[in-house]
């Protein structure tokens, strides 16, 4: 069980299926996160393009420990957050 609140920022778009799946994962596990729509925020779009070596990959999820996950699977999110990915 997590006892420390991790600050998470997810950069994505409303049309992105992987973004919707990541949002659903966070919602199902009651994990708070900040959502930044890169279609509406030019600075955020430029930032993730820089983070991803010239690619505008979404979702790009940034954690307060400096870790970055790009287009992660639910199992990768669970591992990063220290929660069981088993139902």
C-alpha positions, 0 to 999 in steps of 0.5 A: 500500500502506498503511504506517500502521495506521488505527484503525477502529471500526464501530458496527452490529448483527448483523442488518444486511446492510450491516454484514456486507458491511463486515465482509467487506470488512475481512476480505478486505483484512485490515484490523483494526477494532473492532466495537461492537454498538449493540443491546448498547451503549446508549451507542454507540447514543446516540452514533451517533444523535447523529453521524447527526442523530437517526438510528440508521444502521448501519453507522457507521464512524469512522476515527482521522482523524475521518472518518465513513462511514455505510452505505458501499459497498465502493468508498467504503471502498476509496477511504477506505483507499487500496486498489484496489477492483478484483479 
